[in-house]
Amino acid sequence: MKFLKKNIKINVHFLEYDEYLESGEKSQKKKKGDILDGDLSIQLITFSRKVDVNETLIYFQKIQKSPHIEAVVEVTQIIDKYSIYALSTVSDNNILVEFENAVSYKAGDRVLVIGSLEMNETS
């Protein structure tokens, strides 16, 4: 996926459901080059820990063609004990970060997370 606003390429996990077509109908499935509008999130967190508040916000996708992501994010809002909104360099907007286990981070904390970069289509 190429992120148009930042002119960067990222790999995301994206679900598209199968479709049933009647005779003569055209497929609506996404093709290479299609523009998608959606929200990014980091989910399936396998590891997280609080880091120094001066740690640089950054992300890495070290596994080629994989949504695996390692990122330092800054907590902006607590949703519940499993979910937060955070600033990240992967997006201009806050992104949802969902943990597999309960966490107790606070707004302003910087956190190293390792998980999967996901995209949910909004249109």
C-alpha positions as CSV (number, residue, x, y, z in Angstrom):
1,M,0.0,0.0,0.0
2,K,1.3,3.5,-0.8
3,F,0.2,6.1,1.7
4,L,-0.6,9.1,-0.6
5,K,-0.4,12.0,1.9
6,K,3.1,11.0,3.0
7,N,4.4,9.4,-0.2
8,I,5.6,6.3,1.7
9,K,4.9,2.6,1.2
10,I,3.6,0.5,4.0
11,N,2.3,-3.1,4.3
12,V,-1.0,-3.5,5.9
13,H,-3.4,-6.4,6.7
14,F,-6.6,-5.8,4.9
15,L,-9.7,-8.0,4.6
16,E,-11.9,-8.1,1.5
17,Y,-14.8,-10.5,1.4
18,D,-15.6,-12.8,-1.5
19,E,-18.4,-11.6,-3.7
20,Y,-21.2,-13.5,-5.5
21,L,-21.6,-12.3,-9.1
22,E,-24.6,-12.9,-11.3
23,S,-24.0,-13.5,-15.0
24,G,-22.6,-10.3,-16.6
25,E,-21.9,-8.5,-13.3
26,K,-18.5,-6.8,-12.9
27,S,-16.3,-7.6,-9.9
28,Q,-16.0,-4.9,-7.3
29,K,-12.8,-6.5,-5.8
30,K,-9.8,-4.2,-5.3
31,K,-7.0,-4.3,-7.9
32,K,-3.4,-3.1,-7.8
33,G,-3.4,0.7,-8.1
34,D,-6.9,1.2,-6.6
35,I,-7.1,4.0,-4.0
36,L,-8.6,2.9,-0.7
37,D,-9.9,5.2,2.1
38,G,-9.5,3.7,5.5
39,D,-8.3,3.9,9.1
40,L,-5.0,2.5,10.2
41,S,-4.6,0.6,13.5
42,I,-2.0,-1.5,15.2
43,Q,-3.5,-4.8,16.5
44,L,-2.5,-8.2,17.6
45,I,0.2,-6.7,19.9
46,T,2.6,-9.4,20.9
47,F,4.9,-7.2,23.0
48,S,4.7,-3.7,24.5
49,R,6.6,-1.7,27.1
50,K,6.9,1.8,28.2
51,V,10.0,3.7,27.0
52,D,11.5,7.0,27.9
53,V,9.3,10.1,27.1
54,N,12.2,11.4,24.9
55,E,12.3,8.3,22.7
56,T,11.7,9.2,19.1
57,L,8.3,8.3,17.5
58,I,9.3,5.9,14.8
59,Y,8.2,2.7,13.1
60,F,9.8,-0.2,11.3
61,Q,8.5,-2.9,9.0
62,K,11.4,-5.3,9.0
63,I,9.6,-8.3,7.4
64,Q,9.3,-7.8,3.6
65,K,5.6,-7.8,2.3
66,S,4.3,-8.3,5.9
67,P,2.0,-6.1,8.1
68,H,4.4,-6.8,11.0
69,I,5.3,-3.5,12.7
70,E,7.5,-2.3,15.5
71,A,6.7,1.2,16.5
72,V,7.2,3.7,19.3
73,V,3.9,5.6,19.8
74,E,2.7,8.3,22.2
75,V,-0.5,7.6,24.0
76,T,-3.1,10.3,23.5
77,Q,-6.3,8.8,24.8
78,I,-7.2,5.7,26.9
79,I,-10.3,3.9,25.5
80,D,-10.3,0.9,27.9
81,K,-7.7,-1.4,29.4
82,Y,-7.1,-3.1,26.0
83,S,-7.3,-0.1,23.6
84,I,-5.7,3.3,23.2
85,Y,-5.4,6.1,20.6
86,A,-1.8,7.1,19.9
87,L,0.3,9.4,17.8
88,S,2.5,7.5,15.4
89,T,4.8,8.5,12.5
90,V,2.9,5.9,10.3
91,S,-0.1,8.4,10.0
92,D,-0.9,12.0,10.3
93,N,-3.9,11.1,12.6
94,N,-4.2,9.3,15.9
95,I,-4.3,5.6,15.3
96,L,-6.1,2.9,17.3
97,V,-3.8,0.5,19.2
98,E,-5.4,-2.7,20.5
99,F,-3.6,-5.0,22.9
100,E,-4.2,-8.7,23.5
101,N,-3.7,-8.2,27.2
102,A,-4.8,-5.5,29.6
103,V,-2.4,-2.5,29.9
104,S,-2.1,0.4,32.2
105,Y,-0.5,3.1,30.1
106,K,-1.4,6.8,30.6
107,A,-1.8,9.7,28.2
108,G,1.6,11.1,27.4
109,D,3.4,7.7,27.8
110,R,5.6,6.6,24.9
111,V,5.3,2.9,24.3
112,L,7.2,0.4,22.1
113,V,4.6,-1.9,20.4
114,I,5.1,-5.0,18.2
115,G,2.1,-6.1,16.3
116,S,0.3,-6.0,13.0
117,L,-0.6,-2.9,11.0
118,E,-4.2,-3.1,9.9
119,M,-6.4,-1.1,7.7
120,N,-10.2,-0.9,7.9
121,E,-11.8,0.6,4.8
122,T,-14.1,3.5,5.6
123,S,-15.9,4.0,2.2
